[in-house]
Amino acid sequence: MGNESSGDAGGHQENTGASGDRTGAEPPKHEPEDHHIRQRAYEIWIEEGQPDGRDVEHWLRAKWELEREPIPVAGASSDRKG
């Protein structure tokens, strides 16, 4: 685990223009923190029955999933009273 360099989880390709602008329908990506990726990769490993030798696959899948989560907006709350 921990090898987060090259590769693309699940064969997904990023669709960007020459200037780096997103041209696809995917939400904007954000860079998740390593400890969040590590936790999600661990959850995937558990879900898949704790297989040996798939740590890089789990890391990349976790990173891919977390990059596509909505970016939280500062100060936003669903507990608003009105």
Summary of the structure (lengths in Angstrom):
residues: 82
radius of gyration: 15.6
end to end distance: 46.6
largest distance: 52.1
contacts: 151
relative contact order: 0.23
helix: 37%
strand: 2%
